[in-house]
Amino acid sequence: MSRSRCVALLLLVLCGAAEFAEACSCSPEHPQQAYCNADVVIRAKVVGRKEVVTGNDVYGYPIKMIQYDIKQIKMFKGPDGEIDTIFTGPSSALCGVNLENNGKKEYLITGNMDSNGTLRINLCDYIESWESLSMTQKKSLGQRYQMGCDCKVVQCPMIPCSINDPTECLWTDWVLEGTVQGTQAQHYTCIKRSDSSCAWYRGSAPPTKEFMDIEDP
């Protein structure tokens, strides 16, 4: 093989690897923001796993996906009726999510529906074991997170950082605690007040009228 062909092949391989890396490049989301952005939010166990072909790409090659069969425990957000299957990529390089499928572990799963009404998940979705969630997070799923969907949680990746709009809340867990599962993620919700600005609220119960009317967080 000539040197020029070797260089071209190497560039093709590197570009392909970069494309896979870029495909799964995503910023972490505060659980409230993940809830608001998702079509579906459920608590479920995975009871089965198999590789399936869901169609063909533009070149005629089969599109392979992993199908998880699930037992839905509770739906916090989503369509009417139970969801019994979810689909993800066949590998982490293709943003696939690896879940335990022995029916013992419970997950909080967020994802989006495709045009065929199929729930798909990927590495950018908020998927956590149910037992790892704080009590505040568990109680916030539904009404309390929904109250904050007119607000936007903005991650602070490095200091200095700031918000650009009064409807934003600055999420500082990473820069202050070195984790995206810090105090704000586990115990706070960004909620709109009567003046249309948003502020952090701590607690598992819906905020009181006094909080909604206050001018400063």
C-alpha positions in Angstrom: 0.0 0.0 0.0 1.4 3.4 -0.9 2.2 6.0 1.8 -0.4 8.4 0.5 -3.1 5.6 0.7 -1.9 4.8 4.3 -2.2 8.5 5.3 -5.7 8.7 3.7 -6.8 5.5 5.5 -5.4 6.8 8.8 -7.2 10.1 8.4 -10.4 8.2 7.7 -10.1 6.1 10.8 -9.3 9.2 13.0 -12.2 11.1 11.5 -14.5 8.2 12.2 -13.3 8.0 15.8 -13.8 11.7 16.2 -17.3 11.4 14.8 -18.2 8.8 17.3 -16.8 10.8 20.1 -18.6 13.9 19.0 -21.9 11.9 18.7 -21.9 11.3 22.4 -20.5 14.7 23.5 -23.1 16.3 25.8 -23.1 18.5 28.8 -24.5 17.1 32.1 -28.0 18.2 33.0 -29.5 19.1 36.4 -32.2 16.5 37.0 -34.9 19.2 36.8 -33.7 20.3 33.4 -33.5 16.6 32.3 -37.1 16.1 33.4 -38.3 19.2 31.5 -36.5 18.3 28.3 -37.6 14.7 28.2 -40.8 13.3 26.6 -40.8 10.4 29.0 -39.7 10.1 32.7 -40.3 6.7 34.3 -39.2 4.4 37.1 -38.6 0.9 35.8 -36.8 -2.4 36.0 -35.1 -4.0 33.0 -36.2 -7.6 32.6 -34.8 -8.4 29.1 -32.2 -7.4 26.5 -31.7 -8.3 22.9 -30.1 -6.9 19.7 -32.6 -6.1 17.0 -32.5 -4.7 13.5 -34.8 -1.6 13.2 -34.3 -0.9 9.5 -31.6 -0.1 7.0 -29.4 3.0 6.5 -29.0 4.9 3.2 -26.5 2.4 2.0 -28.7 -0.6 2.7 -26.8 -1.8 5.8 -28.9 -3.0 8.8 -29.4 -0.6 11.7 -28.8 -2.5 14.9 -30.2 -1.4 18.2 -30.4 -2.8 21.7 -34.0 -3.4 22.8 -34.6 -3.5 26.6 -37.8 -5.0 27.9 -38.9 -3.2 31.0 -41.4 -3.4 33.8 -42.7 0.1 34.4 -43.2 0.9 38.1 -44.3 4.5 37.7 -44.6 7.1 35.0 -43.9 10.7 36.1 -44.2 12.1 32.6 -45.2 10.7 29.3 -48.0 9.3 27.1 -51.0 7.4 28.3 -50.5 3.7 28.8 -47.5 1.7 29.9 -44.2 1.5 28.2 -42.7 -2.0 28.0 -39.7 -1.5 25.6 -37.0 1.0 25.2 -34.2 1.2 22.5 -30.6 2.4 22.6 -27.5 2.2 20.5 -25.6 -1.1 20.3 -22.5 0.3 22.0 -21.3 3.2 24.0 -19.4 4.5 21.0 -22.8 4.9 19.4 -24.2 6.5 22.6 -25.8 3.2 23.7 -26.7 2.8 27.4 -25.8 -0.3 29.3 -28.4 -1.3 31.8 -28.6 -4.3 34.1 -31.4 -6.6 32.8 -31.9 -9.1 35.6 -35.0 -7.4 36.8 -33.5 -6.5 40.2 -32.2 -3.0 39.8 -34.6 0.0 39.5 -33.8 3.0 37.3 -35.0 6.5 36.8 -35.1 6.7 33.0 -35.6 9.8 30.9 -35.8 9.7 27.1 -37.6 10.9 24.0 -40.1 9.4 21.7 -39.3 9.0 18.0 -41.8 9.6 15.1 -43.0 6.0 15.5 -43.8 6.4 19.2 -40.8 4.4 20.3 -38.9 5.4 23.4 -35.2 5.9 22.7 -32.4 6.6 25.3 -28.8 7.5 24.9 -25.8 8.5 27.1 -26.9 12.1 27.1 -30.2 11.3 28.9 -30.5 11.4 32.6 -30.5 7.7 33.7 -29.7 6.9 37.3 -30.3 4.0 39.7 -33.4 4.7 41.8 -31.6 4.0 45.1 -28.9 6.6 44.3 -31.5 9.5 44.1 -32.0 11.7 47.1 -35.4 11.8 48.8 -35.9 15.3 47.5 -35.2 14.2 44.0 -37.7 11.4 44.2 -40.4 13.7 45.7 -39.7 16.4 43.1 -40.4 14.2 40.1 -43.7 15.4 38.8 -45.3 18.6 40.2 -42.3 20.3 41.7 -40.0 19.8 38.7 -42.8 20.6 36.4 -43.2 24.0 38.2 -39.7 24.8 37.1 -40.1 24.0 33.4 -40.5 27.7 32.5 -37.0 28.3 34.0 -33.7 27.1 32.7 -30.8 25.6 34.8 -27.5 26.7 33.4 -24.3 24.8 34.3 -21.3 26.7 35.5 -18.3 24.8 33.9 -15.7 27.1 35.4 -15.4 30.3 37.3 -16.2 33.1 36.6 -19.7 32.3 35.3 -23.0 34.0 35.4 -26.6 33.9 34.1 -27.8 36.0 31.2 -31.5 36.0 31.9 -33.6 36.3 35.1 -35.4 33.1 34.2 -32.1 31.2 34.6 -30.6 29.5 37.7 -26.8 29.0 37.9 -25.9 25.4 38.6 -22.5 25.4 40.5 -22.2 21.8 41.8 -19.3 21.0 39.4 -17.1 24.0 40.2 -17.8 24.0 44.0 -18.1 20.3 44.8 -16.4 18.6 41.8 -19.5 16.5 41.0 -22.7 16.9 39.0 -24.5 15.1 41.8 -23.9 17.8 44.4 -26.2 19.8 46.7 -28.1 21.7 44.0 -28.7 18.6 42.0 -29.9 16.6 45.0 -31.9 19.2 47.0 -32.8 22.2 44.9 -35.3 23.2 42.2 -35.2 26.3 40.0 -38.7 27.7 40.2 -40.4 30.8 38.7 -41.7 33.5 41.1 -44.4 36.0 40.8 -42.1 38.6 39.1 -41.3 36.0 36.4 -37.7 35.6 37.6 -36.4 32.2 38.7 -34.6 31.2 41.9 -33.3 28.1 43.6 -35.7 26.6 46.2 -34.7 23.9 48.6 -37.1 21.3 49.9 -39.3 18.4 48.7 -42.6 20.2 49.2 -44.0 22.7 46.6 -42.8 26.3 47.5 -45.1 28.5 49.6 -46.7 31.7 48.4 -44.1 33.6 50.5 -41.3 32.1 48.4 -43.1 32.8 45.1 -43.6 36.5 46.1 -40.1 37.1 47.4 -37.9 39.4 45.3 -34.5 38.0 46.2 -33.5 34.3 46.5 
